[in-house]
Amino acid sequence: MLQTTAERHGKGWLINGTKAFITGAQGASVGIVMARTGPTDKIQSTMFLVDLPHPSIRIERILDTIDSSMPGGHAIVAIEALWVPDDQVLGEVHEGFRYAQVRLAPARLSHCMRWHGAATRAHEIATDYATTRKAFGKLLVDHEGVGFMLAENAIDLKQAELMIDWCASVLDGGMLGTIESSMAKVAVSDALFRVADRCVQVMGGTGVSRDTVVEQIFREIRAFRIYDGPTEVHKWSIAKQIKRQALDGATK
Ligand SMILES: Cc1cc2nc3c(=O)[nH]c(=O)nc-3n(C[C@H](O)[C@H](O)[C@H](O)COP(=O)(O)OP(=O)(O)OC[C@H]3O[C@@H](n4cnc5c(N)ncnc54)[C@H](O)[C@@H]3O)c2cc1C
């Protein structure tokens, strides 16, 4: 759905567009601008390296979002008559989409690892709470409803870890495709969100207070099911691959 365009202009390119949710744009000293360079019915795009701040790149505003840990926050950026010379094309013209996919696969995996660590920390804090606080005559963990939430956390954390290990081993073999990283991203982001949500529940009112980091982890992890592709978009692209393989198989 890329709308920003780059058109040939002298020995360079003239770029116009607007992009929401550019994490870290505020304070960045270099940016990668991605723009359409082909006809509108084709996914042809090119990446450009740009020094920041730049008079033709304006931060319209920083969005007020649920998360708070990303330096610079998430900006809406307007690009107006930005001219860049040919030597600022990153790689080859028209290859931007392919480069983005290559970068996104391992980037998604590192998000999975980072949030797995955060969810594990939340689980440890919730476990500590449930094994020290008593309610209605016994430790919280001895109430089946609470013990089961911690058990489900342990299962989700282990399954997420195995998915990350599998995806990392494919990457080590130099084979990481976008489909593998899509599968890992969906499975891990959904599982870790469930873990963080249960941690809040196990800790009752304390879970939503800022007395511990659990509240922040819950907020931060929510956005991970959306950025680097929402769960539904990854499932859509996995389904397209399944269809392709099935139709290929039928014609052989
Ligand atoms: C905290 C945060 C940081 C971000 N940082 C960056 C960044 O640094 N750089 C950058 O380029 N982008 C960034 N993004 C943007 C992010 O990639 C998009 O928000 C995401 O791809 C979803 O696009 P959208 O917000 O336009 O949602 P929409 O396109 O409006 O989609 C809304 C919902 O519709 C559903 N949906 C959409 N398409 C389909 C489909 N094909 N099939 C089924 N369901 C579908 C999904 O459930 C989706 O959540 C960031 C987003 C967030 C929340």
The ligand as an SDF file (V2000), in Angstrom:
LIG
                    3D

 53 58  0  0  0  0  0  0  0  0999 V2000
    4.3800    0.9350   17.8350 C   0  0  0  0  0  0  0  0  0  0  0  0
    4.4890    0.8760   16.3350 C   0  0  0  0  0  0  0  0  0  0  0  0
    5.7020    1.1500   15.7040 C   0  0  0  0  0  0  0  0  0  0  0  0
    5.8180    1.1460   14.3140 C   0  0  0  0  0  0  0  0  0  0  0  0
    7.0220    1.4610   13.7260 N   0  0  0  0  0  0  0  0  0  0  0  0
    7.1000    1.5010   12.3760 C   0  0  0  0  0  0  0  0  0  0  0  0
    8.3290    1.9200   11.7220 C   0  0  0  0  0  0  0  0  0  0  0  0
    9.3190    2.2460   12.3880 O   0  0  0  0  0  0  0  0  0  0  0  0
    8.3640    1.9700   10.3710 N   0  0  0  0  0  0  0  0  0  0  0  0
    7.2770    1.6280    9.6130 C   0  0  0  0  0  0  0  0  0  0  0  0
    7.3520    1.6660    8.3940 O   0  0  0  0  0  0  0  0  0  0  0  0
    6.1140    1.2460   10.2020 N   0  0  0  0  0  0  0  0  0  0  0  0
    5.9960    1.1850   11.5500 C   0  0  0  0  0  0  0  0  0  0  0  0
    4.8090    0.8290   12.1440 N   0  0  0  0  0  0  0  0  0  0  0  0
    3.6470    0.6210   11.2740 C   0  0  0  0  0  0  0  0  0  0  0  0
    3.1520   -0.8050   11.2700 C   0  0  0  0  0  0  0  0  0  0  0  0
    3.9600   -1.6130   10.4620 O   0  0  0  0  0  0  0  0  0  0  0  0
    1.6740   -0.7570   10.8380 C   0  0  0  0  0  0  0  0  0  0  0  0
    0.9370   -0.1530   11.8810 O   0  0  0  0  0  0  0  0  0  0  0  0
    1.1360   -2.1380   10.5230 C   0  0  0  0  0  0  0  0  0  0  0  0
    1.7550   -2.6930    9.3860 O   0  0  0  0  0  0  0  0  0  0  0  0
   -0.3750   -2.0960   10.2890 C   0  0  0  0  0  0  0  0  0  0  0  0
   -0.7080   -1.1340    9.3490 O   0  0  0  0  0  0  0  0  0  0  0  0
   -1.8220   -0.0530    9.7190 P   0  0  0  0  0  0  0  0  0  0  0  0
   -1.5240    0.5220   11.0670 O   0  0  0  0  0  0  0  0  0  0  0  0
   -1.9450    0.8630    8.5750 O   0  0  0  0  0  0  0  0  0  0  0  0
   -3.1540   -0.9010    9.9200 O   0  0  0  0  0  0  0  0  0  0  0  0
   -4.2970   -1.1560    8.8350 P   0  0  0  0  0  0  0  0  0  0  0  0
   -3.6970   -1.4200    7.5030 O   0  0  0  0  0  0  0  0  0  0  0  0
   -5.3030   -0.0830    8.9610 O   0  0  0  0  0  0  0  0  0  0  0  0
   -4.8880   -2.5420    9.3680 O   0  0  0  0  0  0  0  0  0  0  0  0
   -5.7250   -2.5910   10.5290 C   0  0  0  0  0  0  0  0  0  0  0  0
   -6.0020   -4.0460   10.8470 C   0  0  0  0  0  0  0  0  0  0  0  0
   -6.6680   -4.6590    9.7450 O   0  0  0  0  0  0  0  0  0  0  0  0
   -6.2340   -6.0070    9.5860 C   0  0  0  0  0  0  0  0  0  0  0  0
   -5.6770   -6.1990    8.2320 N   0  0  0  0  0  0  0  0  0  0  0  0
   -5.0030   -5.3130    7.4620 C   0  0  0  0  0  0  0  0  0  0  0  0
   -4.6390   -5.8570    6.2860 N   0  0  0  0  0  0  0  0  0  0  0  0
   -5.1010   -7.1190    6.2910 C   0  0  0  0  0  0  0  0  0  0  0  0
   -5.0380   -8.2180    5.3720 C   0  0  0  0  0  0  0  0  0  0  0  0
   -4.4070   -8.1160    4.2000 N   0  0  0  0  0  0  0  0  0  0  0  0
   -5.6150   -9.3950    5.7440 N   0  0  0  0  0  0  0  0  0  0  0  0
   -6.2540   -9.5070    6.9440 C   0  0  0  0  0  0  0  0  0  0  0  0
   -6.3350   -8.5290    7.8600 N   0  0  0  0  0  0  0  0  0  0  0  0
   -5.7650   -7.3470    7.5460 C   0  0  0  0  0  0  0  0  0  0  0  0
   -5.2200   -6.2690   10.6950 C   0  0  0  0  0  0  0  0  0  0  0  0
   -5.8930   -6.8610   11.8040 O   0  0  0  0  0  0  0  0  0  0  0  0
   -4.7310   -4.8840   11.0740 C   0  0  0  0  0  0  0  0  0  0  0  0
   -4.2720   -4.8190   12.4190 O   0  0  0  0  0  0  0  0  0  0  0  0
    4.6810    0.8290   13.5320 C   0  0  0  0  0  0  0  0  0  0  0  0
    3.4520    0.5360   14.1730 C   0  0  0  0  0  0  0  0  0  0  0  0
    3.3520    0.5620   15.5430 C   0  0  0  0  0  0  0  0  0  0  0  0
    2.0180    0.2460   16.1970 C   0  0  0  0  0  0  0  0  0  0  0  0
  1  2  1  0
  2  3  1  0
  2 52  2  0
  3  4  2  0
  4  5  1  0
  4 50  1  0
  5  6  2  0
  6  7  1  0
  6 13  1  0
  7  8  2  0
  7  9  1  0
  9 10  1  0
 10 11  2  0
 10 12  1  0
 12 13  2  0
 13 14  1  0
 14 15  1  0
 14 50  1  0
 15 16  1  0
 16 17  1  0
 16 18  1  0
 18 19  1  0
 18 20  1  0
 20 21  1  0
 20 22  1  0
 22 23  1  0
 23 24  1  0
 24 25  2  0
 24 26  1  0
 24 27  1  0
 27 28  1  0
 28 29  2  0
 28 30  1  0
 28 31  1  0
 31 32  1  0
 32 33  1  0
 33 34  1  0
 33 48  1  0
 34 35  1  0
 35 36  1  0
 35 46  1  0
 36 37  1  0
 36 45  1  0
 37 38  2  0
 38 39  1  0
 39 40  1  0
 39 45  2  0
 40 41  1  0
 40 42  2  0
 42 43  1  0
 43 44  2  0
 44 45  1  0
 46 47  1  0
 46 48  1  0
 48 49  1  0
 50 51  2  0
 51 52  1  0
 52 53  1  0
M  END
$$$$
